Amino acid sequence: MRNEYDVIVVGARVAGSTLAYRLAKSGYRVLLAEKGQFPSDVLSTHNFFNNSMAMLEELGVLDKLLATRTPVYRRAHIQMEDAVIAGEFPKAQGYEDCLCIRRVHLDNILFEHAAALEGVDAVERLRVTGLLYEGDTVAGVKAVRDGSGQLEIKARLVVGADGRHSTVRALAGSKCLHAVPTDYASYVGYFKRFRQEQGAAVELYRIGEHIAIVFPTSDDLHVVGVMFPLEDERLIAEMKSDPEAGFRKTVFEAFDERTTFASRLHEASLEGPIRGLLGYDNNWHEPMGNGWALVGDSWSFKEPAVGQGMHDAMYSAKCLSALLSGRDLANIDWSEMAEAYGSRLEQMCMPLFGLACELTRNVPISPEQRFVNTLIAAHPPATGAFLGMYNHANPPEELGRVIEAIMTRT
């Protein structure tokens, strides 16, 4: 490890390892700093819709990920009260398959892939504790490793890829531009022998005040998430007392009558612990300032049910590396760069951030929305446009145009 780099990337999971790899490929000398150690797991829905597969291919890791024998899927089964929207995701950037790979595999593969490059020094158990400054510009980090004395490492750019509780974001003073608190408590578990009725698919249910989501994932498992209102103190107490019993009881009470989800979960066995997230903000932060930038959840965290976290982590890394490529980091107009970076992120990611903010509110489905959901379920072009929002195959407004055309004809 040196004492000076072009870029220091703090956090080495999806966004961080992706960015370090891309920057090193562009000729920069990069320190990839991870406070933990790999392989390790983290709470996550860890899903890539098919539009993100191209980014994995660009990195050269797609074959390695598929070699874990994680199943791919193409279908969605979404039930909103009594409306069932089912179909295949539209092809996106030439890819049909979606992939939901466990983080214990994904993060380790990405980290080792970046670490193998000559331009990357990948260091585990290195914890950033402060930032160095030259005037009002970030010029490096203060860090400790394995309880040793404090290190000072200089860089032209420090990037926070260290998650929704980002240390870099807090130290740099990044402003929160949007924040919508969730109304839900979220719990996730891995289940073995969960039976899907029509093959591998993502399943999502919203019945009353409850939401559930299922993805086929690695190691012959399915990741199952359940959400219920934060104000339900009885359920939260039951989850704390006996997480598995509380999880299964919640599913049985909320989803038993109108779906087969509860009966199929009853047949499955839990592998590992139930993990929970009690309250969070859908947030969007200022993504860049003088000598610092943010990628992934450090920049924006949103409702997991929309499945955009992995895409946004990789896209923000790709976007930032493209803007920096070929630039002399000693002579960058940071305000101009920040405007360009923020504009690109907003154009690509803000529509589904808005959708996440809507989903995170516990409000009844209106009669008008019920009618629209029934219309989407009954017409394949509308189903395709609806699913195409999630994999960026079409913008959200395309769904409105399709629905308007259907209503005009009828």
C-alpha positions in Angstrom: 0.0 0.0 0.0 1.3 3.4 -1.0 0.9 6.7 0.8 -0.5 8.5 -2.3 -3.0 7.5 -5.1 -5.0 9.0 -7.9 -8.3 7.8 -6.3 -9.2 6.2 -3.0 -12.4 4.2 -3.1 -13.8 3.6 0.4 -16.0 0.4 0.4 -15.3 -2.6 -1.8 -18.7 -4.2 -2.4 -20.7 -3.8 -5.7 -20.3 0.0 -6.3 -16.7 0.2 -4.9 -15.2 -2.8 -6.7 -16.9 -1.9 -9.9 -15.5 1.7 -9.8 -12.0 0.6 -8.8 -11.9 -1.8 -11.7 -13.1 0.8 -14.3 -10.8 3.5 -13.0 -7.8 1.2 -13.1 -8.7 0.2 -16.7 -8.6 4.0 -17.5 -5.1 4.2 -16.1 -5.6 5.6 -12.6 -3.8 4.2 -9.6 -6.5 3.2 -7.1 -6.7 2.2 -3.4 -9.7 0.1 -2.8 -10.3 0.2 1.0 -12.7 -2.2 2.7 -13.3 -2.1 6.5 -14.5 -5.7 6.5 -13.2 -8.9 5.0 -14.3 -11.1 2.1 -16.2 -13.4 1.6 -18.9 -12.0 3.8 -22.7 -11.5 3.6 -24.8 -8.3 3.9 -28.5 -7.6 4.1 -29.7 -7.1 0.5 -32.2 -8.3 -2.1 -29.1 -8.5 -4.4 -31.1 -8.6 -7.7 -30.0 -7.7 -11.2 -32.7 -7.2 -13.8 -31.7 -8.1 -17.3 -30.7 -4.5 -18.2 -27.8 -4.8 -15.7 -26.4 -8.0 -17.2 -24.6 -5.9 -19.8 -22.7 -4.0 -17.1 -21.6 -7.3 -15.6 -20.5 -8.5 -19.0 -18.5 -5.3 -19.6 -16.7 -5.9 -16.3 -15.8 -9.4 -17.4 -17.4 -11.1 -14.4 -20.7 -12.4 -15.8 -19.3 -15.9 -16.6 -17.8 -16.1 -13.1 -21.1 -15.2 -11.5 -23.0 -17.8 -13.6 -20.5 -20.4 -12.6 -21.8 -20.2 -9.1 -24.9 -22.0 -10.5 -27.2 -19.2 -9.4 -30.4 -19.7 -11.4 -31.5 -17.0 -13.9 -35.1 -16.0 -14.4 -37.1 -14.1 -17.0 -40.6 -13.9 -15.5 -42.5 -11.8 -12.9 -45.7 -12.7 -11.0 -47.0 -9.6 -9.3 -50.3 -9.5 -7.4 -51.7 -6.2 -6.2 -54.8 -7.1 -4.2 -56.9 -9.1 -6.8 -55.0 -8.0 -10.0 -52.3 -10.5 -11.1 -49.7 -9.0 -13.5 -47.7 -11.9 -15.0 -45.3 -12.0 -17.9 -41.7 -11.9 -19.0 -39.5 -8.8 -18.6 -38.8 -7.2 -22.0 -35.4 -7.9 -23.5 -33.0 -5.1 -22.4 -29.6 -4.3 -24.0 -29.7 -7.7 -25.7 -30.2 -9.7 -22.5 -33.3 -11.7 -21.5 -32.1 -13.3 -18.2 -32.2 -11.7 -14.8 -29.9 -12.8 -11.9 -30.3 -12.6 -8.1 -27.0 -13.8 -6.7 -26.1 -13.9 -3.0 -23.8 -11.2 -1.9 -21.4 -13.7 -0.3 -20.6 -14.8 -3.9 -21.1 -11.5 -5.8 -19.1 -9.2 -3.6 -16.2 -11.6 -3.3 -16.0 -12.2 -7.1 -16.1 -8.4 -7.8 -13.5 -7.7 -5.1 -11.0 -10.3 -6.4 -11.7 -9.2 -10.0 -10.7 -5.6 -9.2 -7.8 -6.7 -6.9 -6.3 -8.7 -9.7 -5.6 -5.5 -11.8 -2.1 -4.0 -11.5 -3.5 -0.5 -10.9 -5.5 -1.5 -7.9 -4.3 -1.9 -4.3 -7.2 -3.8 -2.6 -6.8 -3.7 1.2 -9.2 -5.3 3.6 -9.7 -4.4 7.3 -8.8 -0.7 6.5 -11.2 1.7 8.2 -11.4 5.3 7.2 -11.8 7.6 10.2 -11.3 11.1 8.6 -10.6 13.1 5.5 -7.5 15.2 4.6 -8.0 18.6 3.1 -6.1 21.1 1.0 -8.1 24.3 1.5 -11.7 23.3 0.9 -10.8 20.3 -1.3 -10.6 16.7 0.0 -7.0 15.5 -0.5 -7.0 12.0 1.0 -8.1 10.0 4.1 -7.1 9.2 7.6 -7.4 5.5 8.3 -6.6 2.7 10.7 -5.8 -1.0 10.0 -6.0 -3.9 12.4 -5.7 -1.6 15.4 -2.5 0.0 14.2 -1.7 3.7 14.4 -3.4 6.2 12.2 -2.4 6.3 8.5 -2.6 9.3 6.2 -3.1 8.5 2.6 -3.3 11.2 -0.1 -5.4 11.2 -3.3 -6.8 13.5 -5.9 -10.3 12.1 -5.4 -11.9 10.2 -2.5 -15.1 8.2 -3.3 -17.6 6.9 -0.8 -18.9 3.5 -1.7 -19.5 2.6 1.9 -23.2 2.1 2.0 -26.3 3.9 3.3 -24.5 4.9 6.5 -21.6 6.3 4.6 -18.7 7.6 6.6 -17.3 9.5 3.6 -20.7 11.2 3.0 -20.9 12.3 6.6 -17.3 13.6 6.7 -17.6 15.4 3.4 -20.9 17.1 4.4 -22.9 15.9 1.5 -26.4 17.5 1.6 -29.5 15.2 1.5 -31.5 16.5 -1.4 -34.5 14.2 -1.0 -35.7 12.0 1.9 -38.9 10.1 2.2 -39.2 7.8 5.3 -40.6 4.4 4.8 -43.8 3.3 6.6 -42.7 -0.3 6.7 -40.6 -2.7 8.7 -38.8 -5.1 6.4 -37.6 -8.7 7.2 -35.7 -11.1 4.9 -34.8 -14.8 5.1 -33.4 -17.5 2.9 -35.5 -20.6 2.4 -34.8 -24.0 1.0 -37.3 -26.0 -1.0 -39.5 -23.1 -1.8 -41.7 -24.2 -4.7 -42.4 -21.8 -7.6 -45.5 -22.8 -9.5 -44.4 -21.8 -13.0 -40.6 -22.0 -12.8 -38.1 -19.4 -11.7 -39.5 -15.9 -11.3 -39.7 -12.9 -9.1 -42.9 -12.9 -7.1 -44.3 -9.7 -5.5 -47.5 -9.5 -3.5 -49.3 -6.5 -2.0 -52.4 -7.5 0.0 -53.8 -4.9 2.3 -51.0 -3.4 4.4 -48.5 -6.2 3.7 -45.9 -6.7 1.0 -43.9 -9.8 0.1 -41.3 -10.4 -2.5 -39.5 -13.6 -3.6 -36.4 -14.1 -5.8 -34.7 -17.4 -6.7 -31.1 -17.1 -5.6 -27.8 -19.0 -5.1 -27.2 -22.3 -3.2 -30.6 -23.7 -4.1 -32.3 -21.0 -2.0 -35.0 -18.4 -2.4 -34.7 -15.0 -0.7 -38.0 -14.0 0.8 -38.8 -10.5 2.1 -41.9 -9.5 4.1 -42.9 -5.9 4.9 -45.6 -4.7 7.3 -46.4 -1.3 8.8 -43.8 0.1 11.3 -46.7 1.1 13.6 -47.6 -2.6 14.1 -45.9 -3.0 17.5 -47.4 -6.4 18.1 -45.8 -7.9 15.0 -42.4 -6.2 15.7 -42.4 -7.7 19.2 -43.2 -11.1 17.8 -40.4 -10.8 15.3 -37.9 -9.9 18.0 -39.1 -12.7 20.3 -39.0 -15.5 17.7 -38.0 -14.2 14.2 -38.9 -17.4 12.3 -42.3 -17.9 14.0 -43.1 -14.2 13.6 -42.1 -14.3 9.9 -44.2 -17.3 9.2 -47.2 -16.0 11.2 -47.1 -12.7 9.3 -47.1 -14.5 6.0 -49.9 -16.8 7.0 -52.2 -14.0 8.3 -51.6 -11.6 5.5 -51.4 -13.8 2.4 -53.2 -17.1 3.0 -56.6 -16.4 1.5 -55.9 -15.0 -2.0 -52.5 -16.5 -2.9 -50.6 -19.8 -2.7 -47.6 -17.9 -1.3 -48.2 -18.8 2.4 -48.8 -22.5 1.7 -45.7 -22.8 -0.4 -43.6 -21.0 2.3 -45.0 -23.4 4.9 -43.4 -26.3 2.9 -40.0 -24.6 2.8 -37.3 -24.6 5.5 -35.5 -21.5 6.8 -31.7 -21.5 6.2 -29.9 -19.1 8.4 -31.3 -16.2 10.4 -34.2 -13.8 9.7 -32.7 -10.3 9.3 -34.7 -7.1 9.7 -34.6 -3.4 8.9 -36.8 -1.2 11.1 -37.3 2.1 9.3 -35.2 3.8 6.7 -35.3 6.8 4.4 -35.5 6.7 0.6 -32.8 9.2 0.2 -30.9 11.0 -2.5 -27.7 12.9 -1.6 -25.5 15.4 -3.3 -23.2 13.0 -5.2 -20.0 15.1 -5.6 -18.1 18.0 -4.2 -14.5 19.3 -4.2 -12.3 16.2 -4.3 -15.0 13.7 -3.2 -17.8 11.7 -4.8 -20.4 9.1 -3.8 -21.6 6.0 -5.6 -24.2 3.3 -4.8 -26.2 3.4 -1.5 -23.8 6.1 -0.2 -25.4 8.4 -2.8 -29.0 7.1 -2.9 -30.8 4.3 -1.0 -34.3 3.4 -1.9 -37.1 0.9 -1.2 -35.8 -2.6 -1.8 -39.0 -3.8 -3.4 -38.2 -2.0 -6.6 -35.0 -4.0 -7.0 -32.8 -1.1 -8.2 -30.0 -1.1 -5.7 -27.6 -3.3 -7.7 -28.3 -1.5 -10.9 -27.8 2.0 -9.4 -24.6 0.9 -7.7 -23.1 -0.3 -10.9 -24.5 2.5 -13.0 -23.2 5.2 -10.7 -19.8 3.6 -10.8 -19.9 3.4 -14.6 -21.1 6.9 -14.9 -18.4 8.4 -12.6 -15.6 6.5 -14.2 -16.7 7.6 -17.7 -16.7 11.2 -16.7 -13.3 10.9 -15.1 -11.7 8.9 -17.9 -8.7 10.6 -19.5 -9.0 13.6 -17.1 -6.1 15.1 -15.2 -7.4 14.9 -11.7 -5.2 17.7 -10.6 -7.0 20.1 -12.9 -10.7 19.3 -12.6 -13.4 21.9 -12.2 -15.2 20.1 -9.4 -18.4 22.2 -9.7 -18.6 21.5 -13.4 -17.9 17.8 -12.9 -20.5 17.6 -10.0 -23.2 19.1 -12.2 -22.5 16.7 -15.0 -22.4 13.7 -12.7 -25.6 14.7 -10.8 -27.4 15.3 -14.1 -26.6 11.9 -15.5 -27.7 10.2 -12.2 -30.9 12.1 -12.1 -31.8 11.3 -15.7 -31.3 7.6 -15.3 -32.3 6.9 -11.7 -34.8 9.5 -10.5 -37.9 8.0 -12.2 -37.6 4.7 -10.2 -36.5 6.5 -7.1 -39.8 8.3 -7.3 -41.6 4.9 -7.7 -39.8 3.6 -4.6 -41.0 6.6 -2.7 -44.5 5.8 -3.7 -44.2 2.1 -2.7 -42.7 3.0 0.7 -45.9 4.7 1.8 -48.6 2.6 3.5 -51.7 4.0 1.7 -54.6 1.9 0.3 -54.7 1.2 -3.4 -57.2 3.6 -4.8 -60.2 2.5 -6.9 -58.5 4.2 -9.9 -55.2 2.4 -9.4 -57.1 -0.9 -8.9 -58.8 -0.3 -12.3 -55.4 0.5 -13.9 -53.8 -2.7 -12.4 -56.6 -4.8 -13.8 -56.1 -3.2 -17.2 -52.4 -3.9 -17.1 -53.0 -7.5 -16.1 -55.4 -8.1 -18.9 -53.4 -6.6 -21.8 -49.9 -8.0 -22.7 -48.6 -4.7 -24.2 -49.4 -3.0 -20.9 -47.9 -5.8 -18.9 -44.7 -5.5 -21.0 -44.6 -1.7 -20.5 -45.2 -2.1 -16.7 -42.4 -4.7 -16.3 -40.2 -2.6 -18.7 -40.1 0.2 -16.1 -38.2 -2.0 -13.7 -35.5 -3.0 -16.2 -35.3 0.4 -17.9 -36.5 -1.1 -21.2 -38.9 1.9 -21.4 -39.5 5.0 -19.3 -42.5 5.1 -16.9 -44.4 7.4 -19.1 -44.5 4.7 -21.8 -46.9 2.7 -19.6 -49.3 5.7 -19.5 -49.2 6.0 -23.3 -50.0 2.3 -23.7 -52.9 2.4 -21.2 -54.3 5.5 -22.9 -54.2 3.7 -26.2 -56.0 0.7 -24.8 -58.7 2.9 -23.2 -59.2 4.8 -26.4 -59.7 1.6 -28.4 -62.2 0.2 -25.9 
